[in-house]
Amino acid sequence: MQQLPANAALIVIDVQQAFNDPSWGERNNPQAEQNVARLLAGWRATGRPLFHIQHRSQRPGSLFHPDAPGFRVKPEAAPLAGEPVLYKNVNSSFIGTDLEQRLRADGIGTLVICGITTDHCVSTTTRMAGNFGFEVFFAADAAATFERTGPDGRHYSAQLMHDTALASLHGEFATVVPTADILDALSRRAIRQCPASPGAAVP
């Protein structure tokens, strides 16, 4: 059983209205925002540190431009007064922000990461966090992504993109766990490892 330290930080990435736009196509895990809200409630109740990451595009016309409606955070993930909000304009939450410095300054070594999308900004942040030496837990069901088309025109479903992203991260950059286990760990301070998705064995 892994221990979840009392100062483990929750990082919520890009849970923004832009992802409601139909141009993204098919999405998996419609419960992702609800699970993000559950994690936020657990962190707030136990007084643990948390960080909100918001994508702020510099490109006019982007769904994530500050002047666009999509820039706003979804209600399930809205920060409360006094909670830190960091703005990024690339995939990683560590680039162009002082996230790493804040974590180091507060002696935080363990992160729980969630948000949108699984295989882009959330994965990129997770990979960098692992490379920086943080112990990372990825909340599998508090993340979601969209269908993709490969360079050869092949279609990949949203669920497949989600599952393969988690399989790639698990055991290398992070430990993939469900929200329920993380919330349980807030009270008992231990967390068990589990597959990336129900019925899926992760190597």
C-alpha positions in Angstrom: 0.0 0.0 0.0 1.3 3.4 -1.0 1.0 6.3 1.5 -0.7 9.5 0.5 1.0 12.3 2.5 -1.0 14.9 4.3 0.4 17.6 2.0 -0.3 15.7 -1.3 -1.4 18.4 -3.8 -4.3 18.1 -6.2 -3.7 19.6 -9.7 -6.8 20.2 -11.8 -6.0 20.9 -15.4 -8.1 22.7 -18.0 -11.6 21.9 -17.0 -12.9 24.6 -19.2 -16.0 25.5 -21.2 -14.1 25.2 -24.5 -14.3 21.5 -24.3 -18.1 21.7 -24.6 -17.7 22.7 -28.3 -19.0 20.1 -30.7 -15.9 20.5 -32.9 -14.0 18.1 -30.6 -16.1 15.2 -31.6 -16.9 12.1 -29.6 -15.8 12.2 -25.9 -15.5 9.5 -23.3 -16.2 9.5 -19.6 -19.1 12.0 -19.1 -18.6 11.6 -15.3 -15.1 13.2 -15.4 -16.3 16.7 -14.2 -18.3 15.1 -11.4 -15.3 13.2 -10.2 -13.1 16.3 -10.4 -15.7 18.0 -8.2 -15.5 15.1 -5.7 -11.8 15.4 -5.6 -11.9 19.2 -5.0 -14.4 18.7 -2.2 -12.2 16.1 -0.5 -9.1 18.3 -0.7 -11.0 21.3 0.6 -12.5 19.3 3.5 -9.0 18.1 4.5 -7.2 21.4 4.0 -4.7 19.9 1.5 -3.0 22.1 -1.1 -4.6 22.3 -4.5 -3.8 24.1 -7.8 -6.1 25.1 -10.6 -4.5 25.2 -14.1 -6.3 27.1 -16.8 -5.3 27.2 -20.5 -5.0 30.7 -21.8 -4.3 30.8 -25.6 -2.6 33.7 -27.2 -4.1 32.9 -30.6 -7.0 35.0 -31.6 -10.0 32.9 -32.4 -9.0 30.1 -30.1 -11.7 28.6 -27.9 -9.3 29.1 -25.0 -8.6 32.8 -25.7 -9.4 35.0 -22.7 -12.0 36.8 -24.6 -13.8 33.6 -25.7 -16.6 32.0 -23.6 -14.7 28.8 -23.7 -12.0 30.2 -21.5 -14.2 30.0 -18.4 -13.9 27.1 -16.0 -16.7 24.7 -15.8 -18.8 25.0 -12.6 -17.7 21.7 -11.2 -14.1 22.8 -11.1 -14.5 26.5 -10.4 -11.9 27.8 -8.0 -12.9 29.3 -4.6 -11.6 32.6 -3.4 -7.9 32.3 -2.4 -7.2 29.1 -4.3 -4.2 29.4 -6.6 -5.0 29.6 -10.4 -2.0 29.3 -12.8 -2.3 30.1 -16.5 -0.5 28.2 -19.2 -0.4 28.5 -23.0 1.2 25.2 -23.9 0.4 21.6 -23.0 2.5 21.3 -19.8 1.4 23.0 -16.6 5.0 23.4 -15.7 6.1 25.5 -18.7 5.6 29.2 -18.4 4.2 28.9 -14.8 5.8 28.8 -11.4 4.0 25.5 -10.5 7.2 23.6 -9.8 8.7 26.4 -7.7 5.5 26.5 -5.6 5.5 22.8 -5.0 9.2 22.8 -4.1 8.8 25.8 -1.8 6.0 24.0 0.1 7.9 20.7 0.4 5.3 18.9 -1.7 6.5 15.6 -3.2 3.2 13.9 -4.1 0.7 15.0 -6.7 -2.8 13.9 -7.7 -3.6 15.0 -11.2 -6.9 15.2 -13.1 -8.5 17.2 -15.9 -9.0 17.4 -19.6 -7.7 16.1 -21.9 -6.2 12.8 -20.8 -3.8 12.4 -23.6 -2.7 16.0 -24.2 -2.3 18.5 -21.3 -3.0 16.1 -18.5 -0.6 13.5 -19.8 2.1 16.1 -20.7 1.9 17.5 -17.2 2.0 14.0 -15.6 5.0 13.0 -17.7 6.9 16.2 -16.6 5.9 15.7 -13.0 7.3 12.2 -13.1 10.5 13.3 -14.7 10.9 16.0 -12.1 10.8 13.3 -9.4 7.3 13.9 -8.0 5.3 10.9 -6.9 2.2 11.1 -9.1 -1.2 9.6 -8.9 -3.4 10.0 -11.9 -7.2 10.0 -11.3 -8.3 7.8 -14.2 -12.0 8.6 -14.0 -11.5 12.3 -13.3 -10.1 12.8 -16.8 -11.5 12.6 -20.3 -10.5 13.0 -24.0 -11.8 12.9 -27.5 -11.7 10.8 -30.6 -8.7 11.2 -32.9 -7.8 10.5 -36.5 -4.3 9.2 -37.2 -2.0 10.4 -39.9 -3.1 7.4 -42.0 -6.8 8.4 -41.6 -7.5 5.6 -39.1 -10.1 6.5 -36.5 -9.4 6.0 -32.8 -12.3 6.2 -30.4 -12.2 8.5 -27.4 -12.2 5.6 -25.0 -9.3 4.0 -26.8 -7.3 7.2 -26.7 -8.1 7.5 -22.9 -7.2 3.9 -22.1 -3.9 3.8 -24.1 -2.8 7.1 -22.6 -3.4 5.7 -19.1 -1.6 2.5 -20.0 1.4 4.5 -21.2 1.6 6.6 -18.1 1.0 3.8 -15.5 4.1 2.4 -13.8 6.4 4.8 -15.7 5.3 8.4 -14.9 2.5 7.8 -12.5 0.2 5.3 -10.7 -3.2 5.2 -12.2 -6.0 5.0 -9.7 -9.8 5.6 -9.5 -11.3 8.6 -7.8 -12.9 6.4 -5.1 -9.5 5.1 -4.0 -8.0 8.6 -3.8 -10.9 9.9 -1.7 -10.6 6.9 0.6 -6.9 7.7 1.0 -7.7 11.2 2.3 -9.0 9.6 5.5 -6.8 6.5 5.8 -3.7 7.9 4.1 -3.1 4.9 2.0 -3.8 4.3 -1.6 -3.9 1.0 -3.6 -2.8 0.5 -7.1 -5.4 -0.5 -9.7 -5.7 -1.0 -13.5 -6.1 2.0 -15.7 -9.7 1.1 -16.6 -12.2 -1.5 -15.4 -11.2 -5.0 -16.7 -8.0 -3.7 -18.3 -4.7 -5.1 -17.2 -1.9 -2.5 -17.3 1.7 -3.7 -17.8 
